[in-house]
Amino acid sequence: MNELNIQIRESRKADLEDIMYVQSRAFGHDKEAQLTADLLQDNTAEPLLSLLAFDQQKVIGHILFTRVYINKVDKTQPLMHILAPLAVIPDYQNRGIGGVLIREGLNRLKRMGSELVFVLGHMEYYPKLGFIPDAKKIGYSAPFPIPDEFANAWMVQSLNPNRFTIEKGQVICAKTLNRPEHWRE
């Protein structure tokens, strides 16, 4: 494959077909694609950040960050997000595209004023990008119970120089994501 020329930009409504394509190709089925489409339409997910990655003009990756709260939905709480899902089409996986999307997303979230970012993800991958495993040990429990053997898959990263001073408790996601079927293997 030739040299990559990656561009990242925020997605627009007209990009839904590209987003669905990336999500379906990356996961090999439509579950995450449908979850993503539903989250993009969910006003409880706002403010959200949706980024697409391109190689030349070809769409190759997508990442979505949606709004979360601690203990209850309260718009006066500091801005916090969850990363879900991240997708890179198979031909481009293991080439750093996911990391580029994550770093760009975190930088943009920080500029938006977001203070914490959560993820339920691969226990070896996300810590390389600054996520701290077992967010429950810090005081942030997942929306639904995570089995002990997967506790390190529930992670958090602070974008705030004061680190983890935000109220502790249970994370509440957008209505679309705040369902038990999204929190079990």
C-alpha positions as CSV (number, residue, x, y, z in Angstrom):
1,M,0.0,0.0,0.0
2,N,1.3,3.5,-0.8
3,E,2.2,6.1,1.7
4,L,-0.7,7.3,3.8
5,N,-1.9,10.8,3.6
6,I,-4.3,11.0,6.5
7,Q,-6.8,13.9,7.0
8,I,-9.1,14.2,9.9
9,R,-12.3,16.3,9.9
10,E,-15.5,16.5,11.8
11,S,-18.3,14.6,10.3
12,R,-21.4,16.2,8.9
13,K,-25.0,14.9,8.4
14,A,-24.2,14.1,4.8
15,D,-21.4,11.7,6.0
16,L,-23.8,9.2,7.6
17,E,-23.4,6.6,4.8
18,D,-19.5,6.8,5.1
19,I,-19.8,6.5,8.8
20,M,-22.0,3.4,8.5
21,Y,-19.6,1.9,5.9
22,V,-16.6,2.3,8.2
23,Q,-18.4,0.9,11.3
24,S,-19.8,-2.1,9.4
25,R,-16.5,-2.9,7.7
26,A,-14.4,-2.5,10.9
27,F,-16.6,-4.7,13.0
28,G,-17.8,-7.1,10.3
29,H,-21.5,-6.6,11.2
30,D,-23.9,-3.7,11.6
31,K,-24.4,-3.6,15.4
32,E,-21.8,-0.7,16.0
33,A,-22.9,1.0,12.8
34,Q,-26.5,1.1,14.0
35,L,-25.4,2.2,17.5
36,T,-23.4,5.0,15.9
37,A,-26.3,6.2,13.8
38,D,-28.6,6.1,16.8
39,L,-26.1,8.1,18.9
40,L,-25.7,10.7,16.2
41,Q,-29.5,11.3,16.4
42,D,-29.7,11.2,20.2
43,N,-29.9,14.7,21.6
44,T,-28.9,13.4,25.1
45,A,-25.5,12.6,23.5
46,E,-24.7,16.3,22.9
47,P,-22.4,17.9,22.7
48,L,-20.8,15.2,20.8
49,L,-17.7,14.9,18.6
50,S,-17.7,12.8,15.5
51,L,-14.5,12.6,13.4
52,L,-13.7,10.9,10.1
53,A,-10.3,9.8,8.9
54,F,-9.5,9.9,5.1
55,D,-6.6,8.6,3.1
56,Q,-6.6,10.9,0.1
57,Q,-10.4,11.0,-0.6
58,K,-11.1,7.5,0.8
59,V,-12.9,7.2,4.2
60,I,-11.0,4.8,6.4
61,G,-11.9,5.6,10.0
62,H,-14.4,7.0,12.4
63,I,-14.5,7.9,16.1
64,L,-17.4,9.2,18.2
65,F,-17.4,10.8,21.6
66,T,-20.7,11.5,23.4
67,R,-21.7,13.4,26.5
68,V,-21.8,11.7,29.9
69,Y,-22.7,12.7,33.4
70,I,-21.9,11.4,36.9
71,N,-24.7,10.0,39.1
72,K,-27.5,12.0,37.4
73,V,-28.1,14.1,34.3
74,D,-27.3,17.6,35.4
75,K,-26.3,20.1,32.7
76,T,-24.4,22.1,35.3
77,Q,-21.8,19.3,35.7
78,P,-18.5,19.7,34.0
79,L,-18.3,18.5,30.4
80,M,-17.3,14.8,30.2
81,H,-17.4,12.3,27.3
82,I,-17.2,8.6,26.4
83,L,-15.4,7.3,23.4
84,A,-17.7,4.8,21.6
85,P,-17.2,3.5,19.1
86,L,-13.8,3.7,17.3
87,A,-13.6,2.0,13.9
88,V,-10.9,1.7,11.2
89,I,-11.6,-0.4,8.0
90,P,-9.6,-3.7,8.0
91,D,-7.1,-2.7,5.2
92,Y,-6.0,0.2,7.4
93,Q,-6.0,-1.4,10.8
94,N,-2.7,-1.7,12.8
95,R,-1.3,1.3,11.0
96,G,-1.8,4.0,13.7
97,I,-5.1,5.4,12.3
98,G,-7.0,4.7,15.5
99,G,-4.4,6.4,17.6
100,V,-4.5,9.5,15.3
101,L,-8.3,9.6,15.6
102,I,-8.1,9.3,19.4
103,R,-5.4,11.9,19.9
104,E,-7.1,14.4,17.6
105,G,-10.4,13.7,19.4
106,L,-8.9,14.3,22.8
107,N,-7.3,17.5,21.6
108,R,-10.5,18.8,20.3
109,L,-12.5,17.7,23.4
110,K,-9.9,19.6,25.6
111,R,-10.5,22.7,23.5
112,M,-14.2,22.2,23.9
113,G,-13.7,22.2,27.7
114,S,-14.3,18.5,28.3
115,E,-12.6,17.3,31.5
116,L,-12.8,13.5,31.5
117,V,-13.1,10.9,28.8
118,F,-14.2,7.3,29.5
119,V,-13.9,4.2,27.3
120,L,-14.7,0.5,27.6
121,G,-12.1,-1.0,25.4
122,H,-9.1,-3.1,24.7
123,M,-7.0,-3.4,27.9
124,E,-3.6,-3.2,26.2
125,Y,-4.4,-0.6,23.5
126,Y,-6.1,2.4,25.3
127,P,-3.5,2.7,28.1
128,K,-0.9,3.5,25.4
129,L,-3.0,6.5,24.6
130,G,-3.2,7.8,28.2
131,F,-6.3,6.0,29.5
132,I,-6.1,4.7,33.1
133,P,-7.5,1.2,33.5
134,D,-10.1,0.3,36.1
135,A,-11.8,3.7,36.4
136,K,-13.9,2.3,39.2
137,K,-10.8,2.3,41.4
138,I,-10.6,6.0,40.9
139,G,-14.3,6.4,41.8
140,Y,-16.0,6.3,38.4
141,S,-18.2,3.2,38.0
142,A,-19.5,2.1,34.6
143,P,-23.2,2.6,33.7
144,F,-23.7,-1.2,34.2
145,P,-21.5,-3.7,36.1
146,I,-18.3,-4.8,34.5
147,P,-17.2,-8.3,35.5
148,D,-14.0,-8.3,37.7
149,E,-11.9,-10.0,35.0
150,F,-12.7,-7.1,32.7
151,A,-12.4,-4.3,35.2
152,N,-9.3,-2.9,33.5
153,A,-11.3,-2.5,30.3
154,W,-13.3,0.4,31.9
155,M,-10.9,3.3,31.6
156,V,-10.7,7.1,32.1
157,Q,-8.4,9.9,31.0
158,S,-8.4,13.3,32.5
159,L,-8.1,16.3,30.2
160,N,-8.1,18.6,33.2
161,P,-4.8,19.6,34.9
162,N,-6.5,19.1,38.3
163,R,-6.9,15.4,37.3
164,F,-9.7,13.5,39.0
165,T,-11.3,16.2,41.2
166,I,-14.8,15.9,39.5
167,E,-17.5,14.3,41.6
168,K,-17.2,10.6,41.8
169,G,-19.9,8.0,41.1
170,Q,-21.7,6.2,38.3
171,V,-21.3,7.3,34.8
172,I,-24.6,8.0,32.9
173,C,-24.4,7.9,29.1
174,A,-26.7,9.2,26.4
175,K,-30.0,7.2,26.4
176,T,-28.9,5.2,23.3
177,L,-25.8,4.0,25.0
178,N,-27.1,3.7,28.6
179,R,-28.6,0.2,28.0
180,P,-27.3,-3.0,29.4
181,E,-26.8,-4.7,26.0
182,H,-24.0,-2.3,25.2
183,W,-22.1,-3.2,28.4
184,R,-21.7,-6.9,28.1
185,E,-19.6,-9.1,25.8
